[in-house]
Amino acid sequence: MRNLLIKQSNSQLISISIKAAVMIVGALMLMVISGCSETTAAPDEDAKPQHRVLVTEVQATTLELERSFAARTEGSMVADVRSRVGGVLEERHFSEGQFVEAGTVMFSIEKAPYEVDLQKAQAQLTSAEAVFNEARRDWARVENLFVDGAISARERDQTQSRLESAEADVASAQATLEDVKLRYNYTEIKAPISGIASRESVSAGNLIRENDTLATIVSLDPIFVHFNVSEGDIAAGYLLRNTAITGDSDTGPMATLRFSDGREHTETGHIDYVSRVVDRERGSIEARAVIPNPEMNLLPGQFVRVHLPSIEVPYAITVPQRAIIQSGRQAVVYIVDNQNIVQVREVTLGVRVGNEQLIEQGLASGDRVIVEGLSMLQPGTQVNVEVAE
């Protein structure tokens, strides 16, 4: 009987163990199924784009660009008034800071020493001419005697040599006289060009030497305006194309000036020179404008702005400044494709046009450029797109 009870008890335990095992397996299966469903649900939620961006669709158009550059004025001609002979400076004949015509006597040097030299040179010429005349008469007699056989060939040759030497002495004396006359005339120091005279550098009464600078003259009408244009600026190509290299400097592009206070110069000039060499340090080319200045209100050394005519740029694409990301010399923009996937484009920047930036390379009409929502944006991300108004 006891053995029977033990067998029944063991059967009940086995039955309970089987039921527990079934329940554990079922629970595990439910957990696996639940985990699988959560795993498959997660990608659906992640697939939905969470990042919102604002885009603008770019279109190529024709632009009229106004370009201006900082510049500095300079006299069209600048000449030093120098002494060409030495001596005592006797008098100044001009008003400092006033206009002088070319050829106007500006200074005079003591003439007395040069008058003495002039008299000496004239006397030397007279003496040389007398010797020459005597040698010429001797030659006339000797030539006739030689024909008659009265003298030898040696005597004839000697007489001819004296004549030739006397003739050379006359030429030398004439040259000396011309040199002395020239130096005598240099005692009056004249204006080499027309323009505004500076103040005197040496006062009357001083002993000056040859080549001393006594004053400076600056020609102000017209006046030159020098400026630099970056080699990558659209104006650089415009100036190079439109400025002649054949010597005709009057056909360059027009140029106007504006002062630092906003006033405009009344006269319109033109560009007459554009360098064909790029400055290595600045990466720019030099240009020059010639500006009429009849009232002489433009002065050398002034800072002004040179304005060029409108430059037409066909098929131009611009984007807002805020759409551009720059790192060093590299510039990129982010665009979205037809599937609203973010892509990055490297672009070549042109000039600024107000709040826009001209794009020379890297974009085409129809590209959708992201202008807002760039923070933490990664290429390849799908985004929610809104079009900027």
Disulfide bonds with the S-S distance in Angstrom:
none
